[in-house]
């Protein structure tokens, strides 16, 4: 197998709603500075679609394979993707990404993510229209709607799983234990000079969802729409 980043500490596979699961993993921003990051698993029959992959330990992979067969890997966040190539090689999955939504270091997509081209038949693709780089979110119509984001919206209910040395950096870049926040570094890097992403978030908040899971933090299943609207009011 090609050399890939190793598996880092992660939690168990946990169910959000029926057949939608999440894993809280981790990433080292630099030596000794570790923060959490999330993977979402959507099961359709015996097939699994992985959104924002996180490499798992051997025991974690065994638990994943008990859920079903990994058929698809979806890249929705421009800045995430360190474990995408591992999943493609390990499981032989198809790689889905927005047209123009990959970085040079990412694998070449097998399939283009588009509104009418998704590996799930009960999901809706949301594309940000004004970001500097391509970014998406995914709405799966289960359990009243599960909105899956990456860096754009993150629910940091706590910093559990982050290293002590990471906490000052987390606060410095603007992350707080607050509901459904828009990632400050992401917002700064993705907003065009002299532009605004307000209209993108207004469209996002119009979607119907009762659960939110971002690329960092924890799931939010109590008032996620209201929390996002409050964040937007404070941000824009």
Secondary structure, DSSP 8 states (H G I E B T S, - for coil): -------------EEEETTEEEEEEEEEEETTEEEEEEEEEEEETTEEEEES-----HHHHHHHHHH-EEEEEEE--TT--TTHHHHHHHH--EEEEETT---TTS---SEEEBTTB-S-TTEEEEE-SSBSS--EEEEE-STT-EEE-SSSEEB-S--TTS-HHHHHHHHHTT--S-TTEE-HHHHHHHB-TT---HHHHHHHHTS--SEEE-SSB--B-SSHHHHHHHHHHHH-
